[in-house]
Amino acid sequence: MSVLDLARAEVRALQAYSSARMEARPAEVMLNANESPWCLDGDSLGLNRYPEPQPEQLCARLGALYGVRPEQLLVGRGSDEAIDLLVRAFCRPGRDAIAICPPTFGMYAVCAAVQGAAVQSLACGADFRLDVTAMLSTLSPAVKLLFVCSPNNPTGDLVPLADIAQLAANLADRALVVVDEAYIEFADSPSAASLLAEYPNLAVLRTLSKAWALAGARIGSLLADAGVIALLRRIMPPYPLPLPSVTAAMAALGGDGEQRMQRRARKLASERERLRCALERLPGVRAVYPSQANFVTVRLDDATAIWHALAAQGIVVRDVGRYPQLANCLRISVGTPEENSRLLDALAQRAEVA
Ligand SMILES: *Cc1c(COP(=O)(O)O)cnc(C)c1O
């Protein structure tokens, strides 16, 4: 059985839209896409032309960065787009389901709801750790996609690669295991991409939105079996990647861009530990969860009051109290050293008043 047999039959049978850019490579005289023959004054990028559907140079660079062949990679508008494409390609409305391990990133359930797919929530163990044996024994047969976020948003904990391998091995021919590694650059663990060769039913989400400092460019990648990638390319809109975003990504990824990114990630991780230690000492703080990401989640006596006190000082953090098991929790993104100090000062001041 191929992993593609898990996908919706109508999507597999689909005749994909064939865009002008797909049918012919750029030529000297381009009269095939109803574009403007003129650039605007000051346009140095050539924005009068449609962009490449999957820009060759960007795909080659991202493939090298993530350790996959170009045919194992899909680049989209953030990893959010890949989540949506996966759900649409694999889940039949009203029949199939996704599985998630709450508390976790909200987009998986939103994409499932839009598609009309059910969401099975799997219980996690103490300290938000996944219990692989329990997950496998309770997983519904309707589940086509199991989303595992590592490091997890909003708890910050990492899922061991051995657990991911065990899930993929046990779900072969049954479901695709999708590992969301939006924060992996901040963690001291390698990517699950190294397991792709062994498990065709594994997929990995990566993004330039966090450690690469390009959230505004909207560039995310899906790494998966070449057949899965080819299938998703067929249901993706024809020109998903705006040229200015591709240009910004190429600039960030070129030269010593990777070393710069790593320096930022290391600095951020050290600030995260400084924040964690300082937060643990503050009165009113019940727990600071160990994090491998670029945020820390804290449990407080009164999260709403602290949220408002910080907002009054011009500091916004995320109230994650509505997530299961996270009552009275705030998620605090790690900022610059100055911003983190400002946050700690505001919290200490408030503690004095109380
Ligand atoms: C931020 C984040 C993403 C990134 O989404 P993009 O669409 O690539 O910006 C993906 N997954 C999780 C869990 C996130 O927190």
The ligand as an SDF file (V2000), in Angstrom:
LIG
                    3D

 15 15  0  0  0  0  0  0  0  0999 V2000
    3.9310   29.9800   14.4210 C   0  0  0  0  0  0  0  0  0  0  0  0
    3.5410   28.5830   14.1320 C   0  0  0  0  0  0  0  0  0  0  0  0
    3.5230   28.0920   12.8440 C   0  0  0  0  0  0  0  0  0  0  0  0
    3.9900   28.9400   11.6990 C   0  0  0  0  0  0  0  0  0  0  0  0
    2.9980   29.2680   10.8640 O   0  0  0  0  0  0  0  0  0  0  0  0
    3.3960   30.0490    9.5330 P   0  0  0  0  0  0  0  0  0  0  0  0
    2.1330   29.9220    8.7600 O   0  0  0  0  0  0  0  0  0  0  0  0
    4.5400   29.3020    8.9100 O   0  0  0  0  0  0  0  0  0  0  0  0
    3.7600   31.4320    9.9010 O   0  0  0  0  0  0  0  0  0  0  0  0
    3.2030   26.7720   12.6070 C   0  0  0  0  0  0  0  0  0  0  0  0
    2.9170   25.9650   13.6330 N   0  0  0  0  0  0  0  0  0  0  0  0
    2.9550   26.3910   14.9000 C   0  0  0  0  0  0  0  0  0  0  0  0
    2.7130   25.4520   15.9940 C   0  0  0  0  0  0  0  0  0  0  0  0
    3.2400   27.7140   15.1840 C   0  0  0  0  0  0  0  0  0  0  0  0
    3.2370   28.1370   16.4470 O   0  0  0  0  0  0  0  0  0  0  0  0
  1  2  1  0
  2  3  1  0
  2 14  2  0
  3  4  1  0
  3 10  2  0
  4  5  1  0
  5  6  1  0
  6  7  2  0
  6  8  1  0
  6  9  1  0
 10 11  1  0
 11 12  2  0
 12 13  1  0
 12 14  1  0
 14 15  1  0
M  END
$$$$
